[in-house]
Amino acid sequence: MKKHKDLIKKLETVIDPELNLPITEMGLVYGAKYIDKENIKIVMTLTTIGCPLYDVIKDDIISTLKQDNKIKNVEIELTFDPPWTPEMMTDSAKMDIGFL
């Protein structure tokens, strides 16, 4: 799935509540696209299956994207294929949590 730059830019403000890093820098967003002018589809993963903070992240994604009054629906597809690994993080995020 193609990542639309404007959607990714908006998602940079969605923070992972556990690590306090943008979900985009965490490598959690696999895709973001407009289905049409009013509908968006996000494909994402979590750091672990069954992450108890998914609803918090999901609600933040939806409220962030719906700040654009043209957006009526945000579909979030959760996948674990491929599974998330720390290597998916940006170098900046790795440095922030001490991986580099």
N, C-alpha and C positions, 0 to 999 in steps of 0.2 A: 504494500500500500504506500502510495506517495505521501510524503510529509509536506503539507502546505506550510510555507514559511510563516504566514501570518497567524495560522493556528498554533504553530509551535511557539511563536513569540508570545502569544497569550498564555500558553501553558507554562511558560517559564516562571510565571508568578504562583503556580500551584506548588506548594511545598510539602514534601514528605514529612509527616508529623513526627516520625521517629528520628530521622537523621537531620532534619531541618535543612534539607537541600531541595532544589527544584526537581520535580519528577523528570524533567527533560535532561538534566545533568546526571540523574541517576540511571538513565538509559531505560526507563520504564515505558516510554512511549515508542511503540513500534510503527505506528502510522496515524495520520490525522488527515482527513479529507472532507471536502464538501460533497455531499450527495446532491444537493441543490442549494439554492440561496438561503433556505431556512433550516436545513438539516445537515448535521455533521456526524461523522463516524470516527471514533477514536479506537484504535487497537492498542492495548497496553498489557503489561504484565505487572507482577508484584515481586518483591524480593523473595517471598516465600508463599507457598500455597497455603491458603487459609489465613492470610494476614488479617488480623482483627481490625486494622485501620483502613481497609478497602473502602468502606462506606464514607469515611471522612474524606478520603482522596477523591472518590467518585463525586460526592456532593460539591467539593471545591472545584473540580473540573467543570461540572455542569453550571454552577453559579458564575464561574469566571467567563465561560464562553457565552452564556446568556446575557452578559452585560451588554453585548451587541444585540440591540432590540430586534434585529432581523432574524436572529437565531431562535427557532422555535423548539427544536428537538436535538438532543445530543445523545447519540447511541454509543455506549461504551462496550466494546467486546474485550473480555478478559481472556487472555491466552497464556499458556505456559510452554508454548512451542515457538521459539526455543526458550528453554528455561533461563531466567535471569542469572547472570554471574557478575561479580564486581568488575570484570573486564569491560562491561558495557557502560560503565561510568566514564564521564569526561575526566581528563587528567586533573582539572581544577577540583572536581568533586572528590577524586581520590586523595588529593592533597589535603582537602578540608577535613577528611576523616582519618588521615594518617596512613593511607595505603601507599603513598609515594614518598 
